[in-house]
Amino acid sequence: MLILAVETSCDDSAVALLEGAHPIAESIRSQTEHAGSGGVVPEIASRLHMDVLPAMATGLVESCGRDLREVEFFAATAGPGLIGSLLVGLSWAKAAAFACGRPFLGVNHLAAHLFTHYGGPGPVEFPAVALIASGGHTILFLMRSWMDCELLGCTRDDAAGEAFDKTAKLLGLGYPGGAHIDALSELGDPFAVDLPSPLDDPSSPEFSFSGLKTAVRLQWQKGARLEDLAASFNRTVAQVLCSKLFAQVERFGAQTVLAGGGVTANRMLRSMLKDGCSRAGARLMLPDNPTDNAVMVGRAAAAILDSDPQARSSLSCNAFARWTGSRLLPLVS
């Protein structure tokens, strides 16, 4: 089952060729052109995807000694994400599928972050509690199986990654902010600055990070040391994420914790997740590549086809900016 997967939900152009859930090759092109803007400029992002994606996809297939017509299934992220960026990858994959006479699968980006663990080392034991923490999303899910994923709670305002980026911009650290704050935190005292933990009740699976940025600004104006402020912010976000996550692990007796999204690259968060899983007796599954990539899209497609070999998306499948609902499914019709 040869799958060509495409991911263009934000500012990374990514393609991957997989045999089932097992990657053969992948290519990612990150858009450094946004660095001076303090964030991703949607129109620029979509144009850059258009410039590089067709050659990336065909070049990747050819580098594996294959022909595009040998691909059995084409898959692409349909959403959520930036509409312009999504349409580039989605349109290319649908067109390629049509031209080659092959089926097309539209994939939910949120589900793909979880399915990055599909086909990984060892089976996932259910029930599992899953955390997605990225620039656009902070969500907790209960997974009773790969195809039974229930929303537990999400952020009421800023996502965790968005809070990192905005805080880094406030402190003059540059974009993307998460990596800058993570590195600077190594030089500071994470308990030096007293910061609030909004919606800090562990039993509530919902999050809020907008007020935390305001608290950072006030402490910065009072003269807090930059390294200490970064470390304290880092600790506060990681602690909120973990306290709510492990409250749900205890509530449902979860055997596994799955994590996905760019924020899971954060070293303090990863350390807290490992310690929490050790105490809870749960297996932790962290992504090898937390950022947006096409392998996770391909693995989601493989899981869809393993569950239903006749699964297909219509060629009228459209891009969408936001996901709403209570059940997360990987296939977008």
C-alpha positions, 0 to 999 in steps of 0.5 A, spaced: 500 500 500 504 505 497 501 512 500 503 519 498 502 524 503 502 532 503 502 537 509 501 544 508 497 546 513 501 552 515 508 554 513 511 547 512 511 544 505 512 537 507 511 530 503 512 523 504 512 516 501 510 510 505 509 503 505 502 502 509 504 506 516 512 505 514 515 511 511 520 510 505 522 517 504 520 524 506 521 532 505 520 538 509 521 545 506 520 550 512 518 557 510 524 562 514 521 568 510 516 569 516 522 570 521 522 578 520 514 578 521 513 576 528 508 570 525 506 567 519 503 571 513 498 567 510 498 570 503 506 569 503 505 562 506 500 559 500 504 562 495 511 559 497 507 552 498 505 553 490 512 555 488 515 548 491 510 543 492 509 540 485 517 539 484 518 536 492 512 531 491 514 528 484 522 529 486 521 525 492 517 519 488 523 519 483 528 519 488 525 513 491 526 510 484 518 510 483 513 513 478 507 517 480 503 512 477 505 507 482 502 511 488 496 507 490 493 512 495 494 520 495 493 523 502 493 531 504 491 535 510 484 538 509 484 542 515 484 545 520 489 550 518 490 556 514 485 556 508 490 558 503 496 554 505 491 548 505 488 549 499 495 548 495 496 541 498 489 539 498 488 541 490 495 538 488 493 531 491 486 531 489 489 533 482 494 528 482 489 522 484 485 524 479 490 524 473 493 517 476 486 514 477 487 513 484 483 514 491 484 520 495 484 521 502 483 528 506 486 527 513 484 531 519 490 535 521 489 534 529 488 526 528 494 526 524 498 529 530 495 523 534 496 518 528 504 519 528 504 514 533 500 509 529 505 503 527 510 505 532 514 501 536 509 496 540 502 497 540 498 502 544 494 500 550 487 503 550 484 507 554 489 513 552 489 520 554 492 524 548 494 531 548 495 536 542 499 542 544 501 546 538 501 553 535 493 553 534 491 548 538 491 545 546 486 539 546 485 533 551 482 527 548 480 520 551 481 515 546 478 508 547 481 506 540 484 509 534 477 510 531 474 512 537 477 519 540 472 523 544 474 531 546 475 532 553 477 539 553 480 545 549 483 552 550 478 557 551 483 563 548 490 562 546 493 555 544 499 554 548 504 555 542 501 561 541 502 563 548 509 562 547 510 565 540 506 572 543 510 572 549 517 571 546 515 577 541 513 581 547 520 579 550 524 581 544 526 574 543 524 573 535 520 568 532 518 562 532 518 563 540 517 556 543 524 554 541 527 561 544 524 561 550 526 553 551 533 555 550 533 561 554 529 557 560 536 553 561 539 559 564 534 561 568 530 560 575 523 557 573 521 559 580 524 566 581 518 569 578 511 568 581 506 567 575 499 565 575 496 559 572 489 561 569 484 555 570 488 551 574 483 546 577 486 540 574 479 536 574 477 541 568 480 539 562 480 546 559 485 551 558 486 559 558 493 562 556 491 569 554 492 572 561 499 569 562 502 573 557 499 579 561 502 577 567 509 576 563 508 583 561 507 586 568 513 582 571 518 584 565 516 592 566 517 591 573 524 589 571 524 581 572 530 578 569 529 575 562 532 568 563 528 567 570 522 570 566 522 565 560 524 559 565 518 561 570 513 562 564 516 555 561 514 552 567 507 555 568 505 552 561 508 545 562 505 545 569 498 547 567 498 542 561 501 536 565 496 537 571 490 537 567 493 531 563 494 527 568 488 528 572 484 525 566 489 519 566 487 518 573 480 519 571 479 514 566 485 509 568 489 510 562 494 505 560 497 510 555 499 518 554 499 520 547 502 527 545 503 531 539 504 538 536 510 543 536 509 544 543 511 537 545 518 539 543 519 543 549 524 540 554 521 542 560 514 539 558 517 532 556 521 531 562 514 533 566 510 528 562 516 522 563 515 523 570 508 524 570 507 517 566 512 514 571 508 515 577 501 514 573 504 507 571 502 509 564 506 508 557 508 515 554 508 516 547 512 522 544 513 524 537 520 523 534 518 530 530 513 534 533 512 539 528 507 539 522 510 533 517 507 529 512 509 522 515 503 523 520 498 524 515 500 518 511 500 514 517 493 517 519 491 515 511 494 508 513 490 507 519 484 509 515 485 504 510 487 499 515 480 500 518 476 500 512 480 499 505 474 502 501 475 508 505 475 514 500 474 522 500 470 526 495 474 530 490 469 535 492 473 535 499 474 542 501 479 545 506 477 548 513 480 553 518 477 550 524 475 543 527 468 543 531 465 537 534 466 532 540 468 526 536 475 526 532 475 522 526 481 522 521 478 522 515 475 528 512 469 526 507 
